[in-house]
Amino acid sequence: MAEYQTTRQKDSEYLDDWANRSVDRAYRAFPDLPEARLEQLAITRLCQGCNDKDAGQVPITGITNIFRY
């Protein structure tokens, strides 16, 4: 789980590759969670570990707004 929480996009890594890696790490860190929850965790890690902080904030803001209603 520590590897999942600290993983970040590599400097030379394409966003698609980073997205795939974040999903893979979520599945390995939390194998017993339902798929919907794993997807939420992967999206959060994807955004938090994204090199482009502006791009990473858009989905987090959208996800946060969904839970406010």
Backbone hydrogen bonds in HBPLUS format (Angstrom, degrees):
<---DONOR---> <-ACCEPTOR-->    atom                        ^
c    i                          cat <-CA-CA->   ^        H-A-AA   ^      H-
h    n   atom  resd res      DA  || num        DHA   H-A  angle D-A-AA Bond
n    s   type  num  typ     dist DA aas  dist angle  dist       angle   num
A0004-TYR N   A0001-MET O   3.09 MM   3  5.08 117.0  2.50  95.0 110.2     1
A0005-GLN N   A0001-MET O   3.04 MM   4  6.36 157.8  2.10 153.9 159.3     2
A0006-THR N   A0002-ALA O   3.13 MM   4  6.26 138.7  2.31 145.8 155.2     3
A0007-THR N   A0003-GLU O   3.10 MM   4  5.90 124.0  2.43 141.9 152.2     4
A0009-GLN N   A0049-GLY O   2.91 MM  40  5.66 174.2  1.92 142.4 142.1     5
A0013-GLU N   A0010-LYS O   3.09 MM   3  5.02 163.5  2.11 108.3 113.2     6
A0018-TRP N   A0014-TYR O   2.95 MM   4  6.25 158.2  2.00 154.6 161.5     7
A0019-ALA N   A0015-LEU O   2.82 MM   4  6.05 155.2  1.88 150.9 157.9     8
A0020-ASN N   A0016-ASP O   3.02 MM   4  6.29 161.3  2.06 147.8 152.0     9
A0021-ARG N   A0017-ASP O   2.95 MM   4  6.16 155.9  2.01 146.3 153.3    10
A0022-SER N   A0018-TRP O   2.85 MM   4  6.07 153.7  1.92 150.0 156.9    11
A0023-VAL N   A0019-ALA O   3.09 MM   4  6.33 155.4  2.15 148.8 154.8    12
A0024-ASP N   A0020-ASN O   2.98 MM   4  6.18 162.2  2.01 147.0 152.4    13
A0025-ARG N   A0021-ARG O   2.92 MM   4  6.10 159.4  1.96 148.7 153.8    14
A0026-ALA N   A0022-SER O   3.06 MM   4  6.21 152.6  2.14 140.0 147.1    15
A0027-TYR N   A0023-VAL O   3.02 MM   4  6.31 162.7  2.05 155.7 159.5    16
A0028-ARG N   A0024-ASP O   3.04 MM   4  6.29 153.1  2.12 146.7 154.2    17
A0029-ALA N   A0025-ARG O   2.85 MM   4  5.97 151.8  1.93 147.4 155.3    18
A0030-PHE N   A0026-ALA O   2.92 MM   4  5.93 152.6  2.00 149.8 156.1    19
A0033-LEU N   A0030-PHE O   3.31 MM   3  5.77 169.4  2.32 117.2 120.3    20
A0037-ARG N   A0034-PRO O   3.11 MM   3  5.51 120.6  2.48 106.8 120.3    21
A0038-LEU N   A0034-PRO O   3.05 MM   4  6.38 157.4  2.11 153.4 160.6    22
A0039-GLU N   A0035-GLU O   2.93 MM   4  6.19 153.8  2.00 151.1 157.5    23
A0040-GLN N   A0036-ALA O   3.17 MM   4  6.48 152.3  2.25 141.3 148.1    24
A0041-LEU N   A0037-ARG O   2.99 MM   4  6.29 161.5  2.02 152.6 157.2    25
A0042-ALA N   A0038-LEU O   2.86 MM   4  6.06 159.4  1.90 150.7 156.6    26
A0043-ILE N   A0039-GLU O   2.95 MM   4  6.11 158.9  2.00 148.7 153.9    27
A0044-THR N   A0040-GLN O   3.00 MM   4  6.21 160.6  2.04 148.7 154.2    28
A0045-ARG N   A0041-LEU O   2.93 MM   4  6.17 165.0  1.95 152.7 156.5    29
A0046-LEU N   A0042-ALA O   2.81 MM   4  5.93 157.1  1.86 146.3 153.6    30
A0047-CYS N   A0043-ILE O   2.98 MM   4  6.20 161.8  2.02 150.2 153.7    31
A0048-GLN N   A0044-THR O   2.89 MM   4  6.08 166.2  1.91 153.6 158.0    32
A0049-GLY N   A0045-ARG O   2.86 MM   4  5.79 147.9  1.96 148.2 155.3    33
A0050-CYS N   A0047-CYS O   3.43 MM   3  5.26 163.7  2.46  99.6 104.2    34
A0056-GLY N   A0052-ASP O   2.96 MM   4  6.21 153.6  2.03 152.8 161.4    35
A0057-GLN N   A0053-LYS O   3.09 MM   4  6.18 132.2  2.33 139.5 149.4    36
A0061-THR N   A0057-GLN O   2.92 MM   4  6.00 164.7  1.95 156.0 159.8    37
A0062-GLY N   A0058-VAL O   3.07 MM   4  6.27 160.5  2.10 150.0 155.6    38
A0063-ILE N   A0059-PRO O   2.84 MM   4  6.02 158.6  1.88 152.4 157.8    39
A0064-THR N   A0060-ILE O   2.89 MM   4  6.05 164.2  1.91 151.8 156.3    40
A0065-ASN N   A0061-THR O   2.97 MM   4  6.14 158.3  2.01 147.8 153.6    41
A0066-ILE N   A0062-GLY O   3.17 MM   4  6.37 144.5  2.31 140.9 149.5    42
A0067-PHE N   A0063-ILE O   3.42 MM   4  6.80 152.0  2.50 148.4 153.8    43
A0068-ARG N   A0065-ASN O   3.26 MM   3  5.22 151.7  2.34  99.3 107.6    44
